[in-house]
Amino acid sequence: QQIVGNYNISANYSQVNLVAGEGLIDLNIEGMKTDVKLRNIDPNTHQHQLVVYQGNVNLPNSVQFQFTENSPELKKISFKPTKEYFATITVNISFGDLTVEKKK
């Protein structure tokens, strides 16, 4: 099921697996020892601010994500679409992995 609207998610010791819908406005995820998988992400309409501490990051190669920090311990990543209006996706996790899958 696709998510639409505004979401604030706090998760600990868990897995978060979400599918973005056309009406997604804002998504904020904070987690400790949590793996996050975001699917159906549209690079034309979704801005990203991603922070992963002590975890791995898997991103689609076809999207130009910018790493403001990329060390083994800390990864800070951003992406802003060219459209004027866009949804904001913010993820801040520690000791977990992040996977972002582009909309097909």
C-alpha positions in Angstrom: 0.0 0.0 0.0 1.3 3.5 -0.9 1.6 6.2 1.6 0.3 9.7 0.9 0.2 12.9 3.1 2.5 13.8 6.0 4.3 11.2 8.1 6.6 11.4 11.2 8.0 8.0 12.1 10.1 7.1 15.0 11.4 3.5 15.0 13.8 1.6 17.2 15.1 -2.0 16.6 12.9 -2.5 13.6 12.5 -2.4 9.8 10.6 0.3 8.0 9.5 -0.6 4.4 7.5 2.2 2.7 6.1 2.7 -0.8 5.7 6.4 -1.8 2.4 7.4 -3.4 1.7 10.4 -5.7 0.2 12.4 -2.8 3.2 12.1 -0.4 3.9 15.6 1.0 6.4 15.1 3.8 8.1 12.0 5.3 10.3 12.2 8.4 11.9 9.0 9.7 14.2 8.8 12.8 15.5 5.4 13.9 18.0 3.6 16.1 19.1 0.1 15.0 16.5 0.4 12.2 16.7 -0.6 8.5 14.8 1.7 6.2 13.7 0.8 2.7 11.9 3.5 0.6 10.4 2.4 -2.7 8.7 4.1 -5.6 10.7 7.3 -5.0 10.3 9.9 -7.8 13.4 12.0 -8.3 11.3 14.7 -10.0 9.1 15.3 -7.0 11.0 14.1 -3.9 13.7 16.1 -2.1 15.9 14.1 0.2 17.9 14.8 3.3 19.5 11.6 4.4 21.8 10.9 7.4 23.0 7.4 8.2 25.4 6.8 11.1 27.2 3.4 11.3 25.2 1.9 8.4 25.2 1.2 4.7 23.4 3.2 2.0 22.0 1.8 -1.3 20.9 4.5 -3.8 19.7 4.3 -7.4 22.6 5.1 -9.8 20.5 7.1 -12.1 19.8 9.9 -9.5 22.5 12.5 -8.8 22.6 12.3 -5.0 25.1 14.6 -3.4 27.2 13.3 -0.5 28.1 16.2 1.9 29.9 13.6 4.0 30.8 10.0 3.1 33.0 8.4 5.7 32.7 4.8 7.0 30.9 6.0 10.1 28.7 8.9 8.8 27.0 9.5 5.5 25.1 12.7 4.8 23.3 12.8 1.5 21.0 15.3 -0.2 19.0 15.6 -3.4 16.8 18.4 -4.7 14.6 18.0 -7.8 14.4 20.7 -10.5 10.6 21.2 -9.9 9.6 24.1 -7.8 7.1 22.1 -5.6 8.3 18.8 -4.2 7.8 16.5 -1.2 10.5 16.4 1.4 11.9 13.1 2.6 14.1 13.2 5.7 15.8 10.1 7.1 18.1 10.1 10.2 19.1 6.6 11.3 21.9 5.1 13.5 23.2 1.6 13.3 20.8 0.7 10.4 20.9 0.5 6.6 19.1 2.7 4.1 17.8 1.6 0.7 16.1 4.0 -1.8 14.5 2.6 -4.9 13.5 4.9 -7.8 10.0 4.9 -9.2 9.8 2.6 -12.3 
